[in-house]
Amino acid sequence: MRAKHTSRQPDRRPPFQWLQPPHRALAAITPRGTAGYAVARSCRNGFKIGPIFADDTRTALNLLEDLAGACEGGDLHIDVPASKVDFVAALEAAGFSPTFTTTRMYKGAPPRLDANRIFGVTTLELG
């Protein structure tokens, strides 16, 4: 038995919301190049911050502070890797509090990432 081939067009879908406005994005530029960047987007309650990729904790905190100012009020939500102890301590000192935890899992070899630069994951919806 042979499978019948059809040339069907993919179903139309609305644009992927994470990539659509309104969102804010900032970059930290130094004479050596880009030291980090961060993105905020509206979510159900306030703003979701992520990714935050930066060379160091100070740069990540500066990006977050600038984004918070651009978000015009509302709650800020950020998913921070547990390995970022200094960043978490600074966030807690600024009034952030944990609301839930997740575990990153891989089947097979994990991707090659520079985890030292990840201060906020892009989004749980994207992985």
MOPAC internal coordinates of N, CA, C and O (Angstrom, degrees):
PM7 1SCF
backbone

  N    0.0000 0     0.00 0     0.00 0    0    0    0
  C    1.4331 1     0.00 0     0.00 0    1    0    0
  C    1.5265 1   108.06 1     0.00 0    2    1    0
  O    1.2310 1   120.13 1   -44.14 1    3    2    1
  N    1.3133 1   117.36 1   135.86 1    3    2    1
  C    1.4620 1   122.63 1   178.02 1    5    3    2
  C    1.5127 1   110.25 1  -105.93 1    6    5    3
  O    1.2310 1   121.86 1   -35.04 1    7    6    5
  N    1.3301 1   114.05 1   144.96 1    7    6    5
  C    1.4611 1   118.75 1   175.87 1    9    7    6
  C    1.5196 1   108.91 1   -75.65 1   10    9    7
  O    1.2310 1   120.76 1   -40.18 1   11   10    9
  N    1.2842 1   116.15 1   139.82 1   11   10    9
  C    1.4499 1   120.98 1   178.43 1   13   11   10
  C    1.5307 1   108.89 1   -81.17 1   14   13   11
  O    1.2310 1   120.01 1   -52.30 1   15   14   13
  N    1.3119 1   117.59 1   127.70 1   15   14   13
  C    1.4526 1   122.89 1  -179.54 1   17   15   14
  C    1.5245 1   108.95 1   -91.15 1   18   17   15
  O    1.2310 1   121.26 1   -49.53 1   19   18   17
  N    1.3011 1   115.19 1   130.47 1   19   18   17
  C    1.4581 1   119.80 1   174.35 1   21   19   18
  C    1.5182 1   108.28 1  -125.17 1   22   21   19
  O    1.2310 1   120.52 1   -33.85 1   23   22   21
  N    1.2722 1   116.61 1   146.15 1   23   22   21
  C    1.4652 1   120.79 1   177.76 1   25   23   22
  C    1.5212 1   108.26 1  -103.14 1   26   25   23
  O    1.2310 1   121.17 1  -108.10 1   27   26   25
  N    1.2946 1   115.36 1    71.90 1   27   26   25
  C    1.4532 1   122.41 1  -178.28 1   29   27   26
  C    1.5257 1   110.13 1   -89.24 1   30   29   27
  O    1.2310 1   120.50 1   -42.57 1   31   30   29
  N    1.3034 1   116.65 1   137.43 1   31   30   29
  C    1.4583 1   121.59 1   176.69 1   33   31   30
  C    1.5349 1   108.94 1   -76.19 1   34   33   31
  O    1.2310 1   120.40 1   -33.05 1   35   34   33
  N    1.3337 1   116.84 1   146.95 1   35   34   33
  C    1.4688 1   118.53 1   177.06 1   37   35   34
  C    1.5200 1   110.70 1   -62.63 1   38   37   35
  O    1.2310 1   120.84 1   -29.80 1   39   38   37
  N    1.3182 1   116.00 1   150.20 1   39   38   37
  C    1.4598 1   120.59 1   176.96 1   41   39   38
  C    1.5267 1   109.46 1   -64.32 1   42   41   39
  O    1.2310 1   121.32 1   -36.49 1   43   42   41
  N    1.3215 1   115.09 1   143.51 1   43   42   41
  C    1.4618 1   119.49 1   175.82 1   45   43   42
  C    1.5185 1   108.81 1   -73.54 1   46   45   43
  O    1.2310 1   121.43 1   -41.02 1   47   46   45
  N    1.3367 1   114.88 1   138.98 1   47   46   45
  C    1.4510 1   120.60 1   177.20 1   49   47   46
  C    1.5187 1   108.29 1  -128.79 1   50   49   47
  O    1.2310 1   120.57 1   -26.45 1   51   50   49
  N    1.3166 1   116.52 1   153.55 1   51   50   49
  C    1.4672 1   117.72 1   174.99 1   53   51   50
  C    1.5337 1   108.95 1   -66.91 1   54   53   51
  O    1.2310 1   120.12 1   -23.38 1   55   54   53
  N    1.3214 1   117.38 1   156.62 1   55   54   53
  C    1.4679 1   119.72 1   179.16 1   57   55   54
  C    1.5199 1   111.20 1   -56.91 1   58   57   55
  O    1.2310 1   120.99 1   -32.74 1   59   58   57
  N    1.3219 1   115.71 1   147.26 1   59   58   57
  C    1.4614 1   120.99 1   178.89 1   61   59   58
  C    1.5192 1   108.71 1   -64.88 1   62   61   59
  O    1.2310 1   120.05 1   -63.16 1   63   62   61
  N    1.3175 1   117.50 1   116.84 1   63   62   61
  C    1.4558 1   122.99 1  -170.07 1   65   63   62
  C    1.5261 1   113.28 1   -58.28 1   66   65   63
  O    1.2310 1   119.26 1   144.23 1   67   66   65
  N    1.3218 1   119.01 1   -35.77 1   67   66   65
  C    1.4575 1   120.33 1  -175.94 1   69   67   66
  C    1.5196 1   111.63 1   -61.09 1   70   69   67
  O    1.2310 1   120.22 1   150.75 1   71   70   69
  N    1.3054 1   117.18 1   -29.25 1   71   70   69
  C    1.4542 1   120.89 1  -177.32 1   73   71   70
  C    1.5220 1   113.36 1   -90.98 1   74   73   71
  O    1.2310 1   120.34 1   176.66 1   75   74   73
  N    1.3010 1   116.96 1    -3.34 1   75   74   73
  C    1.4659 1   121.02 1  -174.86 1   77   75   74
  C    1.5228 1   110.58 1   -97.68 1   78   77   75
  O    1.2310 1   120.30 1   -27.94 1   79   78   77
  N    1.3380 1   117.03 1   152.06 1   79   78   77
  C    1.4671 1   120.26 1   173.91 1   81   79   78
  C    1.5141 1   109.47 1   -62.67 1   82   81   79
  O    1.2310 1   117.86 1   -22.21 1   83   82   81
  N    1.3026 1   121.69 1   157.79 1   83   82   81
  C    1.4527 1   123.69 1     1.98 1   85   83   82
  C    1.5302 1   111.18 1   -87.41 1   86   85   83
  O    1.2310 1   120.39 1   -46.17 1   87   86   85
  N    1.2805 1   116.86 1   133.83 1   87   86   85
  C    1.4572 1   122.28 1   172.08 1   89   87   86
  C    1.5164 1   108.17 1  -147.28 1   90   89   87
  O    1.2310 1   121.19 1   -18.54 1   91   90   89
  N    1.3029 1   115.33 1   161.46 1   91   90   89
  C    1.4574 1   121.94 1   178.50 1   93   91   90
  C    1.5197 1   107.42 1  -123.35 1   94   93   91
  O    1.2310 1   120.14 1   -38.77 1   95   94   93
  N    1.3051 1   117.34 1   141.23 1   95   94   93
  C    1.4570 1   121.79 1   176.45 1   97   95   94
  C    1.5236 1   108.36 1  -138.44 1   98   97   95
  O    1.2310 1   121.03 1   -42.31 1   99   98   97
  N    1.3124 1   115.63 1   137.69 1   99   98   97
  C    1.4566 1   121.75 1   179.44 1  101   99   98
  C    1.5200 1   109.49 1  -132.25 1  102  101   99
  O    1.2310 1   121.01 1   -28.58 1  103  102  101
  N    1.3101 1   115.67 1   151.42 1  103  102  101
  C    1.4641 1   121.57 1   175.12 1  105  103  102
  C    1.5209 1   108.93 1  -129.03 1  106  105  103
  O    1.2310 1   121.05 1   -34.57 1  107  106  105
  N    1.3181 1   115.59 1   145.43 1  107  106  105
  C    1.4657 1   122.09 1   173.66 1  109  107  106
  C    1.5203 1   106.72 1  -100.31 1  110  109  107
  O    1.2310 1   121.01 1   -69.04 1  111  110  109
  N    1.3238 1   115.68 1   110.96 1  111  110  109
  C    1.4609 1   121.49 1  -177.22 1  113  111  110
  C    1.5282 1   108.89 1  -107.25 1  114  113  111
  O    1.2310 1   120.54 1   -50.00 1  115  114  113
  N    1.3094 1   116.58 1   130.00 1  115  114  113
  C    1.4582 1   122.64 1   176.79 1  117  115  114
  C    1.5220 1   108.34 1  -120.54 1  118  117  115
  O    1.2310 1   119.76 1    -8.15 1  119  118  117
  N    1.3255 1   118.05 1   171.85 1  119  118  117
  C    1.4669 1   119.37 1   175.63 1  121  119  118
  C    1.5370 1   112.86 1   -58.90 1  122  121  119
  O    1.2310 1   120.42 1   156.19 1  123  122  121
  N    1.3404 1   116.79 1   -23.81 1  123  122  121
  C    1.4749 1   120.80 1   178.64 1  125  123  122
  C    1.5242 1   112.65 1   -84.84 1  126  125  123
  O    1.2310 1   120.05 1   169.51 1  127  126  125
  N    1.3244 1   117.52 1   -10.49 1  127  126  125
  C    1.4646 1   120.55 1  -179.29 1  129  127  126
  C    1.5209 1   111.20 1   129.13 1  130  129  127
  O    1.2310 1   120.73 1    23.43 1  131  130  129
  N    1.3317 1   116.20 1  -156.57 1  131  130  129
  C    1.4602 1   121.61 1  -178.24 1  133  131  130
  C    1.5250 1   109.73 1   -79.33 1  134  133  131
  O    1.2310 1   121.01 1   -59.04 1  135  134  133
  N    1.3394 1   115.67 1   120.96 1  135  134  133
  C    1.4652 1   121.49 1   179.98 1  137  135  134
  C    1.5231 1   111.42 1   -95.28 1  138  137  135
  O    1.2310 1   120.19 1   170.06 1  139  138  137
  N    1.3270 1   117.24 1    -9.94 1  139  138  137
  C    1.4514 1   119.98 1   178.32 1  141  139  138
  C    1.5098 1   111.38 1   168.70 1  142  141  139
  O    1.2310 1   121.13 1   -12.16 1  143  142  141
  N    1.3304 1   115.45 1   167.84 1  143  142  141
  C    1.4574 1   120.85 1   173.33 1  145  143  142
  C    1.5114 1   109.03 1  -154.30 1  146  145  143
  O    1.2310 1   121.38 1   -20.90 1  147  146  145
  N    1.3232 1   114.96 1   159.10 1  147  146  145
  C    1.4617 1   121.01 1  -178.02 1  149  147  146
  C    1.5249 1   108.95 1  -149.82 1  150  149  147
  O    1.2310 1   121.25 1   -26.72 1  151  150  149
  N    1.3269 1   115.21 1   153.28 1  151  150  149
  C    1.4658 1   122.01 1  -178.29 1  153  151  150
  C    1.5275 1   108.70 1  -133.08 1  154  153  151
  O    1.2310 1   120.76 1   -37.94 1  155  154  153
  N    1.3168 1   116.16 1   142.06 1  155  154  153
  C    1.4648 1   122.70 1   172.74 1  157  155  154
  C    1.5151 1   108.20 1  -127.34 1  158  157  155
  O    1.2310 1   120.66 1   -37.40 1  159  158  157
  N    1.3129 1   116.34 1   142.60 1  159  158  157
  C    1.4535 1   120.75 1   176.39 1  161  159  158
  C    1.5161 1   108.93 1  -139.17 1  162  161  159
  O    1.2310 1   121.04 1   -27.84 1  163  162  161
  N    1.3206 1   115.61 1   152.16 1  163  162  161
  C    1.4600 1   120.21 1   177.05 1  165  163  162
  C    1.5119 1   109.35 1   -64.53 1  166  165  163
  O    1.2310 1   121.24 1   -35.57 1  167  166  165
  N    1.3098 1   115.24 1   144.43 1  167  166  165
  C    1.4634 1   120.10 1   173.49 1  169  167  166
  C    1.5235 1   107.48 1  -136.45 1  170  169  167
  O    1.2310 1   120.17 1     6.31 1  171  170  169
  N    1.3042 1   117.27 1  -173.69 1  171  170  169
  C    1.4680 1   121.53 1  -174.14 1  173  171  170
  C    1.5325 1   111.74 1   -54.45 1  174  173  171
  O    1.2310 1   120.60 1   141.38 1  175  174  173
  N    1.3298 1   116.47 1   -38.62 1  175  174  173
  C    1.4542 1   120.99 1  -177.19 1  177  175  174
  C    1.5252 1   108.72 1  -135.14 1  178  177  175
  O    1.2310 1   119.91 1   -91.54 1  179  178  177
  N    1.3100 1   117.77 1    88.46 1  179  178  177
  C    1.4546 1   120.99 1   178.96 1  181  179  178
  C    1.5131 1   112.57 1    95.08 1  182  181  179
  O    1.2310 1   121.10 1    46.96 1  183  182  181
  N    1.3402 1   115.51 1  -133.04 1  183  182  181
  C    1.4572 1   121.81 1  -174.97 1  185  183  182
  C    1.5155 1   110.93 1  -135.51 1  186  185  183
  O    1.2310 1   121.03 1   -40.63 1  187  186  185
  N    1.3011 1   115.64 1   139.37 1  187  186  185
  C    1.4566 1   123.65 1   173.87 1  189  187  186
  C    1.5195 1   107.16 1   -95.24 1  190  189  187
  O    1.2310 1   120.06 1   -55.36 1  191  190  189
  N    1.3262 1   117.50 1   124.64 1  191  190  189
  C    1.4556 1   122.77 1   179.03 1  193  191  190
  C    1.5176 1   107.96 1  -102.32 1  194  193  191
  O    1.2310 1   119.98 1   -54.20 1  195  194  193
  N    1.2911 1   117.65 1   125.80 1  195  194  193
  C    1.4560 1   121.39 1   176.73 1  197  195  194
  C    1.5125 1   109.97 1   155.43 1  198  197  195
  O    1.2310 1   120.32 1   -43.83 1  199  198  197
  N    1.2782 1   117.00 1   136.17 1  199  198  197
  C    1.4551 1   125.87 1     8.86 1  201  199  198
  C    1.5295 1   112.25 1   -82.29 1  202  201  199
  O    1.2310 1   121.73 1   -19.16 1  203  202  201
  N    1.3076 1   114.29 1   160.84 1  203  202  201
  C    1.4595 1   121.86 1   161.25 1  205  203  202
  C    1.5187 1   105.54 1  -124.41 1  206  205  203
  O    1.2310 1   121.00 1   -70.58 1  207  206  205
  N    1.3065 1   115.69 1   109.42 1  207  206  205
  C    1.4600 1   122.69 1   175.64 1  209  207  206
  C    1.5259 1   106.35 1  -115.74 1  210  209  207
  O    1.2310 1   120.14 1   -52.13 1  211  210  209
  N    1.3274 1   117.34 1   127.87 1  211  210  209
  C    1.4621 1   120.10 1  -176.65 1  213  211  210
  C    1.5209 1   110.75 1  -152.57 1  214  213  211
  O    1.2310 1   121.61 1   -20.47 1  215  214  213
  N    1.3296 1   114.51 1   159.53 1  215  214  213
  C    1.4620 1   120.69 1   178.91 1  217  215  214
  C    1.5139 1   112.32 1   -71.00 1  218  217  215
  O    1.2310 1   119.88 1   152.59 1  219  218  217
  N    1.3510 1   117.83 1   -27.41 1  219  218  217
  C    1.4620 1   120.51 1  -176.16 1  221  219  218
  C    1.5306 1   109.79 1  -158.02 1  222  221  219
  O    1.2310 1   121.35 1    -8.85 1  223  222  221
  N    1.3351 1   115.02 1   171.15 1  223  222  221
  C    1.4606 1   121.61 1  -177.40 1  225  223  222
  C    1.5241 1   111.57 1   -61.78 1  226  225  223
  O    1.2310 1   119.61 1   136.36 1  227  226  225
  N    1.3211 1   118.35 1   -43.64 1  227  226  225
  C    1.4705 1   121.16 1  -178.40 1  229  227  226
  C    1.5260 1   110.43 1   -59.43 1  230  229  227
  O    1.2310 1   120.03 1   134.97 1  231  230  229
  N    1.3342 1   117.55 1   -45.03 1  231  230  229
  C    1.4674 1   120.60 1   179.24 1  233  231  230
  C    1.5191 1   110.45 1   -62.71 1  234  233  231
  O    1.2310 1   120.09 1   137.52 1  235  234  233
  N    1.3359 1   117.44 1   -42.48 1  235  234  233
  C    1.4689 1   120.87 1   178.89 1  237  235  234
  C    1.5221 1   110.91 1   -62.06 1  238  237  235
  O    1.2310 1   120.19 1   137.62 1  239  238  237
  N    1.3281 1   117.25 1   -42.38 1  239  238  237
  C    1.4685 1   120.62 1   179.13 1  241  239  238
  C    1.5280 1   111.27 1   -65.97 1  242  241  239
  O    1.2310 1   120.07 1   139.90 1  243  242  241
  N    1.3182 1   117.46 1   -40.10 1  243  242  241
  C    1.4658 1   120.13 1   177.86 1  245  243  242
  C    1.5296 1   111.16 1   -63.23 1  246  245  243
  O    1.2310 1   120.51 1   137.09 1  247  246  245
  N    1.3305 1   116.64 1   -42.91 1  247  246  245
  C    1.4669 1   120.12 1   177.75 1  249  247  246
  C    1.5275 1   110.84 1   -61.91 1  250  249  247
  O    1.2310 1   120.45 1   135.32 1  251  250  249
  N    1.3311 1   116.74 1   -44.68 1  251  250  249
  C    1.4574 1   120.72 1   179.47 1  253  251  250
  C    1.5230 1   111.15 1   -62.62 1  254  253  251
  O    1.2310 1   120.20 1   137.20 1  255  254  253
  N    1.3195 1   117.23 1   -42.80 1  255  254  253
  C    1.4619 1   120.66 1   179.22 1  257  255  254
  C    1.5269 1   111.01 1   -61.75 1  258  257  255
  O    1.2310 1   120.52 1   135.76 1  259  258  257
  N    1.3245 1   116.61 1   -44.24 1  259  258  257
  C    1.4633 1   120.03 1   179.07 1  261  259  258
  C    1.5279 1   111.69 1   -65.52 1  262  261  259
  O    1.2310 1   120.41 1   140.46 1  263  262  261
  N    1.3334 1   116.82 1   -39.54 1  263  262  261
  C    1.4681 1   119.71 1   177.40 1  265  263  262
  C    1.5177 1   111.17 1   -65.07 1  266  265  263
  O    1.2310 1   120.67 1   137.85 1  267  266  265
  N    1.3339 1   116.32 1   -42.15 1  267  266  265
  C    1.4649 1   119.98 1  -179.85 1  269  267  266
  C    1.5256 1   109.88 1   -58.46 1  270  269  267
  O    1.2310 1   120.23 1   139.98 1  271  270  269
  N    1.3199 1   117.17 1   -40.02 1  271  270  269
  C    1.4580 1   120.45 1   178.02 1  273  271  270
  C    1.5150 1   112.69 1   -66.33 1  274  273  271
  O    1.2310 1   120.48 1   148.06 1  275  274  273
  N    1.3231 1   116.68 1   -31.94 1  275  274  273
  C    1.4683 1   121.16 1  -179.58 1  277  275  274
  C    1.5246 1   112.63 1   -81.40 1  278  277  275
  O    1.2310 1   119.76 1   166.74 1  279  278  277
  N    1.3204 1   118.06 1   -13.26 1  279  278  277
  C    1.4668 1   121.51 1  -175.79 1  281  279  278
  C    1.5260 1   113.55 1   -85.05 1  282  281  279
  O    1.2310 1   119.70 1   178.36 1  283  282  281
  N    1.3116 1   118.18 1    -1.64 1  283  282  281
  C    1.4690 1   122.13 1   171.93 1  285  283  282
  C    1.5215 1   113.65 1    55.12 1  286  285  283
  O    1.2310 1   120.38 1  -133.38 1  287  286  285
  N    1.3035 1   116.87 1    46.62 1  287  286  285
  C    1.4581 1   121.01 1   176.48 1  289  287  286
  C    1.5128 1   112.24 1    84.44 1  290  289  287
  O    1.2310 1   120.99 1    -3.02 1  291  290  289
  N    1.2986 1   115.71 1   176.98 1  291  290  289
  C    1.4544 1   120.86 1  -178.24 1  293  291  290
  C    1.5156 1   111.03 1    94.04 1  294  293  291
  O    1.2310 1   121.10 1   -18.46 1  295  294  293
  N    1.3118 1   115.50 1   161.54 1  295  294  293
  C    1.4536 1   121.12 1   179.36 1  297  295  294
  C    1.5213 1   110.79 1   -67.78 1  298  297  295
  O    1.2310 1   120.83 1   -31.46 1  299  298  297
  N    1.3273 1   116.01 1   148.54 1  299  298  297
  C    1.4637 1   122.45 1   174.85 1  301  299  298
  C    1.5161 1   108.16 1  -113.00 1  302  301  299
  O    1.2310 1   120.64 1   -45.75 1  303  302  301
  N    1.3295 1   116.37 1   134.25 1  303  302  301
  C    1.4593 1   122.51 1   179.97 1  305  303  302
  C    1.5251 1   108.10 1  -122.16 1  306  305  303
  O    1.2310 1   120.58 1   -49.67 1  307  306  305
  N    1.3274 1   116.49 1   130.33 1  307  306  305
  C    1.4561 1   120.67 1  -179.99 1  309  307  306
  C    1.5237 1   109.14 1  -142.59 1  310  309  307
  O    1.2310 1   120.52 1   -45.80 1  311  310  309
  N    1.3193 1   116.61 1   134.20 1  311  310  309
  C    1.4695 1   122.30 1   178.46 1  313  311  310
  C    1.5177 1   107.41 1   -99.11 1  314  313  311
  O    1.2310 1   120.98 1   -72.27 1  315  314  313
  N    1.3387 1   115.72 1   107.73 1  315  314  313
  C    1.4635 1   122.65 1  -173.82 1  317  315  314
  C    1.5257 1   109.85 1  -105.00 1  318  317  315
  O    1.2310 1   120.13 1   -48.90 1  319  318  317
  N    1.3375 1   117.36 1   131.10 1  319  318  317
  C    1.4684 1   119.30 1   174.81 1  321  319  318
  C    1.5325 1   110.64 1   -60.27 1  322  321  319
  O    1.2310 1   120.35 1   -40.97 1  323  322  321
  N    1.3308 1   116.93 1   139.03 1  323  322  321
  C    1.4661 1   121.93 1  -178.11 1  325  323  322
  C    1.5240 1   112.51 1   -60.32 1  326  325  323
  O    1.2310 1   120.13 1   156.65 1  327  326  325
  N    1.3168 1   117.35 1   -23.35 1  327  326  325
  C    1.4644 1   120.48 1  -179.26 1  329  327  326
  C    1.5243 1   112.70 1   -70.94 1  330  329  327
  O    1.2310 1   119.67 1   167.54 1  331  330  329
  N    1.3160 1   118.24 1   -12.46 1  331  330  329
  C    1.4664 1   122.48 1  -178.35 1  333  331  330
  C    1.5274 1   110.60 1   -89.89 1  334  333  331
  O    1.2310 1   120.66 1  -116.92 1  335  334  333
  N    1.3228 1   116.34 1    63.08 1  335  334  333
  C    1.4639 1   122.57 1  -174.50 1  337  335  334
  C    1.5291 1   111.98 1   -59.42 1  338  337  335
  O    1.2310 1   119.56 1   134.48 1  339  338  337
  N    1.3324 1   118.44 1   -45.52 1  339  338  337
  C    1.4673 1   121.23 1  -179.78 1  341  339  338
  C    1.5234 1   111.26 1   -64.56 1  342  341  339
  O    1.2310 1   120.37 1   139.53 1  343  342  341
  N    1.3203 1   116.90 1   -40.47 1  343  342  341
  C    1.4565 1   121.25 1   179.51 1  345  343  342
  C    1.5335 1   110.10 1   -65.97 1  346  345  343
  O    1.2310 1   120.16 1   136.30 1  347  346  345
  N    1.3249 1   117.31 1   -43.70 1  347  346  345
  C    1.4683 1   121.17 1   178.14 1  349  347  346
  C    1.5248 1   110.07 1   -61.49 1  350  349  347
  O    1.2310 1   120.03 1   137.19 1  351  350  349
  N    1.3365 1   117.54 1   -42.81 1  351  350  349
  C    1.4679 1   120.64 1   179.30 1  353  351  350
  C    1.5261 1   110.85 1   -61.85 1  354  353  351
  O    1.2310 1   120.18 1   138.56 1  355  354  353
  N    1.3278 1   117.26 1   -41.44 1  355  354  353
  C    1.4585 1   120.79 1   178.67 1  357  355  354
  C    1.5259 1   110.79 1   -65.97 1  358  357  355
  O    1.2310 1   120.15 1   140.90 1  359  358  357
  N    1.3248 1   117.32 1   -39.10 1  359  358  357
  C    1.4690 1   120.46 1   178.09 1  361  359  358
  C    1.5270 1   110.65 1   -65.02 1  362  361  359
  O    1.2310 1   120.29 1   136.27 1  363  362  361
  N    1.3277 1   117.05 1   -43.73 1  363  362  361
  C    1.4591 1   120.34 1   178.83 1  365  363  362
  C    1.5241 1   110.92 1   -63.01 1  366  365  363
  O    1.2310 1   120.31 1   140.78 1  367  366  365
  N    1.3422 1   117.02 1   -39.22 1  367  366  365
  C    1.4671 1   120.63 1   177.51 1  369  367  366
  C    1.5279 1   110.97 1   -64.14 1  370  369  367
  O    1.2310 1   120.18 1   152.48 1  371  370  369
  N    1.3356 1   117.26 1   -27.52 1  371  370  369
  C    1.4697 1   122.06 1   179.12 1  373  371  370
  C    1.5233 1   112.43 1   -86.90 1  374  373  371
  O    1.2310 1   119.88 1  -178.83 1  375  374  373
  N    1.3442 1   117.84 1     1.17 1  375  374  373
  C    1.4576 1   120.76 1   176.74 1  377  375  374
  C    1.5126 1   115.90 1   104.43 1  378  377  375
  O    1.2310 1   119.71 1   179.44 1  379  378  377
  N    1.3358 1   118.16 1    -0.56 1  379  378  377
  C    1.4695 1   120.58 1   175.76 1  381  379  378
  C    1.5219 1   108.62 1   -73.51 1  382  381  379
  O    1.2310 1   120.65 1   -27.96 1  383  382  381
  N    1.3237 1   116.36 1   152.04 1  383  382  381
  C    1.4686 1   120.75 1   175.95 1  385  383  382
  C    1.5212 1   109.16 1  -141.21 1  386  385  383
  O    1.2310 1   120.92 1   -31.40 1  387  386  385
  N    1.3376 1   115.85 1   148.60 1  387  386  385
  C    1.4792 1   119.18 1   179.25 1  389  387  386
  C    1.5234 1   110.88 1   -67.12 1  390  389  387
  O    1.2310 1   121.20 1   -37.59 1  391  390  389
  N    1.3357 1   115.32 1   142.41 1  391  390  389
  C    1.4594 1   119.15 1   176.26 1  393  391  390
  C    1.5218 1   111.89 1  -119.24 1  394  393  391
  O    1.2310 1   119.55 1   151.23 1  395  394  393
  N    1.3233 1   118.47 1   -28.77 1  395  394  393
  C    1.4578 1   121.55 1   175.96 1  397  395  394
  C    1.5216 1   108.16 1  -162.83 1  398  397  395
  O    1.2310 1   120.91 1   -14.16 1  399  398  397
  N    1.3179 1   115.86 1   165.84 1  399  398  397
  C    1.4635 1   120.40 1   177.48 1  401  399  398
  C    1.5169 1   109.29 1  -126.01 1  402  401  399
  O    1.2310 1   121.45 1   -23.85 1  403  402  401
  N    1.3042 1   114.84 1   156.15 1  403  402  401
  C    1.4600 1   121.40 1   175.41 1  405  403  402
  C    1.5164 1   108.27 1  -134.82 1  406  405  403
  O    1.2310 1   120.88 1   -13.18 1  407  406  405
  N    1.3115 1   115.93 1   166.82 1  407  406  405
  C    1.4560 1   122.09 1   177.03 1  409  407  406
  C    1.5146 1   108.29 1  -125.51 1  410  409  407
  O    1.2310 1   120.92 1   -50.32 1  411  410  409
  N    1.3053 1   115.85 1   129.68 1  411  410  409
  C    1.4664 1   120.79 1   177.15 1  413  411  410
  C    1.5285 1   107.30 1   -83.63 1  414  413  411
  O    1.2310 1   121.30 1   -52.62 1  415  414  413
  N    1.3224 1   115.12 1   127.38 1  415  414  413
  C    1.4643 1   120.01 1  -178.57 1  417  415  414
  C    1.5253 1   109.43 1  -130.00 1  418  417  415
  O    1.2310 1   121.06 1   -32.49 1  419  418  417
  N    1.3252 1   115.57 1   147.51 1  419  418  417
  C    1.4600 1   121.87 1   178.73 1  421  419  418
  C    1.5117 1   109.33 1  -131.85 1  422  421  419
  O    1.2310 1   120.83 1   -33.25 1  423  422  421
  N    1.3034 1   116.02 1   146.75 1  423  422  421
  C    1.4542 1   121.33 1   168.53 1  425  423  422
  C    1.5174 1   105.43 1  -103.14 1  426  425  423
  O    1.2310 1   120.57 1   -59.83 1  427  426  425
  N    1.3055 1   116.51 1   120.17 1  427  426  425
  C    1.4532 1   120.03 1  -174.81 1  429  427  426
  C    1.5201 1   110.13 1    88.19 1  430  429  427
  O    1.2310 1   121.49 1    18.57 1  431  430  429
  N    1.3030 1   114.75 1  -161.43 1  431  430  429
  C    1.4621 1   120.05 1  -177.92 1  433  431  430
  C    1.5262 1   110.96 1   -69.36 1  434  433  431
  O    1.2310 1   119.89 1   -44.78 1  435  434  433
  N    1.3366 1   117.81 1   135.22 1  435  434  433
  C    1.4629 1   119.14 1   176.80 1  437  435  434
  C    1.5282 1   110.54 1   -67.22 1  438  437  435
  O    1.2310 1   120.30 1   -25.67 1  439  438  437
  N    1.3174 1   117.04 1   154.33 1  439  438  437
  C    1.4671 1   119.26 1   178.77 1  441  439  438
  C    1.5260 1   110.28 1   -65.56 1  442  441  439
  O    1.2310 1   121.06 1   -25.98 1  443  442  441
  N    1.3068 1   115.57 1   154.02 1  443  442  441
  C    1.4598 1   120.58 1   178.36 1  445  443  442
  C    1.5291 1   108.01 1   -83.45 1  446  445  443
  O    1.2310 1   121.35 1   -73.34 1  447  446  445
  N    1.3137 1   115.02 1   106.66 1  447  446  445
  C    1.4607 1   122.05 1  -178.11 1  449  447  446
  C    1.5214 1   109.59 1  -125.79 1  450  449  447
  O    1.2310 1   120.27 1   -28.99 1  451  450  449
  N    1.3091 1   117.08 1   151.01 1  451  450  449
  C    1.4567 1   121.38 1   170.76 1  453  451  450
  C    1.5277 1   106.69 1   -89.59 1  454  453  451
  O    1.2310 1   120.85 1   -97.80 1  455  454  453
  N    1.3334 1   115.97 1    82.20 1  455  454  453
  C    1.4619 1   121.50 1  -174.99 1  457  455  454
  C    1.5215 1   112.43 1   -61.83 1  458  457  455
  O    1.2310 1   119.79 1   158.70 1  459  458  457
  N    1.3186 1   118.00 1   -21.30 1  459  458  457
  C    1.4646 1   120.39 1   179.05 1  461  459  458
  C    1.5246 1   112.05 1   -64.35 1  462  461  459
  O    1.2310 1   119.67 1   157.65 1  463  462  461
  N    1.3253 1   118.23 1   -22.35 1  463  462  461
  C    1.4674 1   121.88 1  -177.44 1  465  463  462
  C    1.5346 1   112.69 1   -97.02 1  466  465  463
  O    1.2310 1   119.55 1   176.37 1  467  466  465
  N    1.3196 1   118.47 1    -3.63 1  467  466  465
  C    1.4684 1   121.19 1  -176.95 1  469  467  466
  C    1.5195 1   109.38 1   -93.89 1  470  469  467
  O    1.2310 1   120.33 1   -69.29 1  471  470  469
  N    1.3296 1   116.97 1   110.71 1  471  470  469
  C    1.4541 1   122.80 1   178.46 1  473  471  470
  C    1.5208 1   111.49 1  -107.29 1  474  473  471
  O    1.2310 1   119.79 1   158.46 1  475  474  473
  N    1.3114 1   118.00 1   -21.54 1  475  474  473
  C    1.4527 1   123.30 1   175.83 1  477  475  474
  C    1.5222 1   107.40 1  -147.24 1  478  477  475
  O    1.2310 1   120.80 1   -53.64 1  479  478  477
  N    1.3467 1   116.08 1   126.36 1  479  478  477
  C    1.4553 1   118.51 1  -178.66 1  481  479  478
  C    1.5298 1   109.80 1   -70.39 1  482  481  479
  O    1.2310 1   121.00 1   -23.87 1  483  482  481
  N    1.3105 1   115.69 1   156.13 1  483  482  481
  C    1.4562 1   119.94 1  -175.44 1  485  483  482
  C    1.5120 1   110.43 1   -58.91 1  486  485  483
  O    1.2310 1   119.75 1   122.41 1  487  486  485
  N    1.2986 1   118.08 1   -57.59 1  487  486  485
  C    1.4630 1   122.33 1   176.13 1  489  487  486
  C    1.5179 1   107.81 1  -177.69 1  490  489  487
  O    1.2310 1   120.81 1   -36.26 1  491  490  489
  N    1.2922 1   116.06 1   143.74 1  491  490  489
  C    1.4602 1   119.31 1   177.24 1  493  491  490
  C    1.5126 1   111.25 1   -65.26 1  494  493  491
  O    1.2310 1   120.20 1   152.11 1  495  494  493
  N    1.3332 1   117.22 1   -27.89 1  495  494  493
  C    1.4510 1   120.89 1  -179.13 1  497  495  494
  C    1.5370 1   111.60 1   -66.88 1  498  497  495
  O    1.2310 1   120.49 1   150.36 1  499  498  497
  N    1.3287 1   116.67 1   -29.64 1  499  498  497
  C    1.4607 1   120.42 1  -179.70 1  501  499  498
  C    1.5193 1   112.95 1   -97.36 1  502  501  499
  O    1.2310 1   120.04 1   164.89 1  503  502  501
  N    1.3142 1   117.54 1   -15.11 1  503  502  501
  C    1.4707 1   120.88 1  -178.89 1  505  503  502
  C    1.4970 1   112.53 1    91.52 1  506  505  503
  O    1.2310 1   120.10 1   180.00 1  507  506  505

